Amino acid sequence: MSKLARFGAYAAAFEKSYQSDDWSWVEPFFTENAVYDAGVDLFMGGHFEGRAAILAYFKAVLDGFDRRFESREIALLDGPFEEEQTVRFRGSASYRAEGVPDLVLVLEEIITFEGDRIIHLEDRYDDDMIGALRAYLEEHGEALELAIAG
């Protein structure tokens, strides 16, 4: 199976897990020793080692951030592109909730495979996006029960 096809299957499993809150759909896509660099350190980022830690983080960040909004819409902006063992794309997540302006996060995601499993997942946000997220959280975080760490 091509890496692009495997990425597509992973993305579909992730959305199924998001909807059901059952992360067993995503588990088979990661190696036991996978690493995830979540890319933004405001409150939802960090470095996670091991499949169990990554799956626990997915649940925690989705419960603690995404589910604070009434809706979430994912879009591909560029890609995905396959380069040897890596798939990369640029995408967005648009969040909406009553009483606050919409929030659109734009990121680059790089997925490195070992065989047909993810060994490294990395999210990258540019400095402008991190600044916009920080400003949004400072202004609207309280209404959503979100806070900036550190």
C-alpha positions as CSV (number, residue, x, y, z in Angstrom):
1,M,0.0,0.0,0.0
2,S,1.3,3.4,-0.8
3,K,2.1,5.9,2.0
4,L,-0.6,8.2,0.6
5,A,-3.2,5.4,0.8
6,R,-2.1,4.5,4.3
7,F,-2.3,8.2,5.3
8,G,-5.8,8.4,3.9
9,A,-6.8,5.3,6.0
10,Y,-5.2,6.8,9.1
11,A,-7.0,10.2,8.5
12,A,-10.3,8.3,8.2
13,A,-9.6,6.3,11.3
14,F,-8.7,9.5,13.2
15,E,-12.0,11.1,12.3
16,K,-13.9,7.9,13.3
17,S,-12.1,8.0,16.6
18,Y,-12.8,11.7,17.1
19,Q,-16.5,11.0,16.5
20,S,-16.7,7.9,18.7
21,D,-14.0,8.7,21.3
22,D,-12.8,5.2,20.7
23,W,-9.0,5.5,19.9
24,S,-8.6,1.8,19.1
25,W,-9.4,2.8,15.5
26,V,-6.1,4.8,15.4
27,E,-3.9,2.4,17.5
28,P,-2.9,0.1,14.6
29,F,-1.5,3.0,12.6
30,F,1.3,3.7,15.1
31,T,4.4,1.8,16.0
32,E,4.8,0.9,19.7
33,N,7.7,3.4,19.9
34,A,6.2,6.2,17.8
35,V,7.0,9.8,18.6
36,Y,4.6,12.8,18.2
37,D,5.8,16.4,18.2
38,A,2.6,18.4,18.5
39,G,4.2,21.7,17.5
40,V,2.7,24.4,19.7
41,D,3.5,24.7,23.4
42,L,0.7,27.0,24.5
43,F,-1.3,24.3,26.3
44,M,-1.9,21.6,23.7
45,G,1.6,20.9,22.4
46,G,4.5,18.9,23.4
47,H,6.6,15.9,22.7
48,F,5.0,12.4,23.2
49,E,6.9,9.1,23.1
50,G,5.2,5.8,22.6
51,R,1.8,4.8,21.1
52,A,0.0,4.8,24.4
53,A,1.2,8.4,25.2
54,I,0.2,9.6,21.7
55,L,-3.3,8.1,22.0
56,A,-3.8,9.5,25.5
57,Y,-2.7,12.9,24.2
58,F,-5.2,12.7,21.3
59,K,-8.0,12.1,23.7
60,A,-6.8,14.8,26.1
61,V,-6.3,17.5,23.5
62,L,-9.6,16.8,21.7
63,D,-11.5,16.8,25.0
64,G,-9.7,19.8,26.3
65,F,-9.7,21.9,23.1
66,D,-11.6,20.7,20.1
67,R,-14.7,19.7,22.0
68,R,-14.9,23.1,23.7
69,F,-16.2,24.3,20.3
70,E,-19.5,23.4,18.8
71,S,-18.1,22.4,15.5
72,R,-14.7,21.5,13.9
73,E,-14.1,21.3,10.2
74,I,-10.9,19.9,8.7
75,A,-9.6,20.9,5.2
76,L,-6.6,20.1,3.1
77,L,-4.9,23.2,1.8
78,D,-1.9,21.6,0.0
79,G,-1.1,18.0,-0.6
80,P,-0.8,15.4,0.7
81,F,2.6,14.6,-0.9
82,E,4.5,11.4,-0.6
83,E,8.3,11.5,-0.4
84,E,9.9,8.0,0.3
85,Q,8.7,7.1,3.8
86,T,7.1,10.5,4.5
87,V,3.7,12.1,3.8
88,R,3.3,15.8,4.3
89,F,0.4,18.2,3.8
90,R,-0.7,21.6,4.8
91,G,-4.2,21.8,6.3
92,S,-6.6,23.7,8.5
93,A,-9.0,23.1,11.3
94,S,-11.8,25.6,11.6
95,Y,-13.6,25.9,15.0
96,R,-16.9,27.5,15.7
97,A,-18.7,28.2,19.0
98,E,-21.5,30.6,19.9
99,G,-20.3,33.8,21.5
100,V,-16.7,33.8,20.2
101,P,-15.3,34.4,16.7
102,D,-14.4,31.5,14.5
103,L,-10.8,30.2,14.9
104,V,-8.9,28.8,12.0
105,L,-5.6,26.9,12.7
106,V,-3.3,26.3,9.8
107,L,-0.5,23.8,10.1
108,E,1.9,21.6,8.2
109,E,1.9,17.9,9.2
110,I,4.7,15.5,8.5
111,I,4.1,11.8,8.9
112,T,7.0,9.4,8.7
113,F,6.3,5.7,8.3
114,E,8.2,2.6,9.2
115,G,6.6,0.0,7.0
116,D,2.9,0.7,7.1
117,R,2.9,2.3,10.6
118,I,3.6,5.8,11.7
119,I,6.9,6.1,13.6
120,H,7.0,9.9,13.8
121,L,4.2,12.5,13.5
122,E,5.0,16.2,13.6
123,D,2.8,19.3,13.5
124,R,4.3,22.6,12.5
125,Y,2.7,26.0,13.0
126,D,4.4,29.1,11.7
127,D,5.1,32.0,14.1
128,D,2.2,34.1,12.9
129,M,-0.2,31.2,13.5
130,I,1.2,30.7,17.0
131,G,0.8,34.4,17.7
132,A,-2.8,34.4,16.4
133,L,-3.6,31.4,18.5
134,R,-2.1,33.0,21.6
135,A,-4.1,36.2,21.0
136,Y,-7.3,34.3,20.5
137,L,-6.8,32.3,23.7
138,E,-6.0,35.5,25.6
139,E,-9.2,37.2,24.4
140,H,-11.6,34.2,24.2
141,G,-10.1,31.4,26.2
142,E,-12.1,32.1,29.3
143,A,-15.4,31.9,27.4
144,L,-14.3,28.4,26.2
145,E,-12.8,27.4,29.5
146,L,-9.4,27.3,27.8
147,A,-6.2,28.7,29.3
148,I,-2.6,29.2,28.1
149,A,0.0,27.2,29.9
150,G,3.1,28.8,31.4
